[in-house]
Every structure is written in structure tokens, then in C-alpha cells.
Amino acid sequence: MAITVATAAALVIWVVMWSVGIKALDASMLALAIVLLVATGRIVMRYLPGRDRA
């Protein structure tokens, strides 16, 4: 669920930044960075101590 929310928020940020005049490539790199950070966080959370492996 977190990845879906992050993707939607990143796309909203991309559209807003693109509409105010920031180049589309720069805005898309920021959106991609947000999605990658959330996905990486989800993967890392699996391996932290104290997490159930069920």
C-alpha cells in the first residue's frame, strides 16, 4: 500500500512541478527517487531485527 501511495504522490508532484515550469526530466527524476526510496525502505524493513517472518 505504501508503494501505491508513494507512486501517486510522486506523480502529483511531477505534474505540479512540470506545470510551474520545471523541466519534465528533472521532475520525473525526483518522482522516481521518491518511489525508489519507499520501495527500498519496504525491502529493508523485512530484514530488521524484531520483525516477524511469518
Secondary structure, DSSP 4 states (H G I P E B T S, - for coil): -HHHHHHHHHHHHHHHHHHTT--HHHHHHHHHHHHHHHHHHHHHHHTSTT----
